[in-house]
Amino acid sequence: MNRTLAACLALATVAALTACDEKSTASQSQSPTAGTSSPTATVTPTSTPSVSSTIAPPPVPPAATQGLTVTAAESFARFYLEASDYLVATGDAKLVRLWADKSCIACRNFANQYEAMYRVGGSVTGDTRTKVLQVTQVRLIRKDTAAVLIRAREGRQIERGSPSASPTTYAGDTFTWDLTLAAAGNHWVMFEMEIK
Amino acid sequence: MNGVGPRVRWAASAVLAVVAIWLVLSFTRHGPAPVAARDVGTAAPVTPATGDPAAGDSASAGPGATASGGARTSAGATAVPTPGSASASLAQNGAPLRPDAAKGLGVASAESFVRFYFGEAANYLKLTGDGAAVRAASSPACRPCTEDVAIFARTNGRNHRLMGDYLWKSIEVRAVRITGARSAAVDVDLRRGRHTAIEKPGAKPTSHPGGPASLTVTLIAVGDDWQMFDMALRVGEPS
């Protein structure tokens, strides 16, 4: 796990817990779909920061992401990890934001962090693509939520906070994503991301 | 028609003409008469009953009755009763084959496989008594699977010993968990309607109210595909 991303998720977890505490006093049964903005089309980034020429194009959600089934949840989770990889490699957070529920603190922090890094000329190079080893569990909860566990591996990455910053090397790791998806119309959006 | 006046003869001719037209129209609308049921337990494709939306709702039919939807042919043979027009293609196309989406060992293929197992293979078994599809999709060690094959070979829609709304429907996979290197557990919700079974020839029909059921099934990898290994009822009516 990349350190920046790990930091984002750590912050997100603390923030999520705080938010959950706050929410629990206000409403114990708030639907995760509340405040969801429904993406209706695939967006092509208009201003991609200049990075390595080997960057893959932005991922497109496959047709299998349509619907609120187990299969659609798996497909969406894989797509969102690709969108996250694209953010890490380019600093372009459009997809990560577009396909996230407004309540997804991890998604927001993740997007903010990398956007900020690339804005000042920082970058991440190396093996920025998440390799999904196995989707180990997909569980539908009520009608509007799905939980997805994905065992994944990240390769070696080199991160620079700015052009003048000394590079930080991340050796790579194997970990498990614990993703919570929320229903938004006839498809899923990311609601929460944690690393186990 | 000696002694009958021309008006009566004309009226009789008109009635006959109306009946003839009605028969022609009826034949055109419904297509050819259904083929008679063949031996129980064979995989011979059958022509299902015509698309009567009410077909299969006659749970109270007696042992000698034709299930709703089981129209009689002009020769007097009884067509295979189907619980609804949705099952027509199931019976018509022979033993169902595993779809491409149900091949492989991932989460999505597990979902697709379980939908196929209940929605096509198990329903085809109940409809026709032919267990080929269930056997092909099951491990020989799957006891509930082999028991179902034996039960429905004797009591099925084709031989009219299973009547009413007996097919699995509203199949919704709720969870897929990869539980080992080559196994998965799948939670599935499904339902059946009210139906009647005659478990032995000459026995009184047993009525089943139907309703929702929740199962947890265990899949194992055989080669590159899933197979049914076990199933356990969590909530609902047992089979």
Chai-1 contact restraints between the chains, C-beta under 6 A:
chainA,res_idxA,chainB,res_idxB,connection_type,confidence,min_distance_angstrom,max_distance_angstrom,comment,restraint_id
A,V70,B,E111,contact,1.0,0.0,6.0,A-B,restraint_1
A,V70,B,V173,contact,1.0,0.0,6.0,A-B,restraint_2
A,V70,B,V176,contact,1.0,0.0,6.0,A-B,restraint_3
A,T71,B,A108,contact,1.0,0.0,6.0,A-B,restraint_4
A,T71,B,E111,contact,1.0,0.0,6.0,A-B,restraint_5
A,E74,B,V107,contact,1.0,0.0,6.0,A-B,restraint_6
A,E74,B,A108,contact,1.0,0.0,6.0,A-B,restraint_7
A,V135,B,V107,contact,1.0,0.0,6.0,A-B,restraint_8
A,T136,B,I178,contact,1.0,0.0,6.0,A-B,restraint_9
A,Q137,B,R177,contact,1.0,0.0,6.0,A-B,restraint_10
A,V138,B,V107,contact,1.0,0.0,6.0,A-B,restraint_11
A,V138,B,V176,contact,1.0,0.0,6.0,A-B,restraint_12
A,R139,B,A175,contact,1.0,0.0,6.0,A-B,restraint_13
A,L140,B,R174,contact,1.0,0.0,6.0,A-B,restraint_14
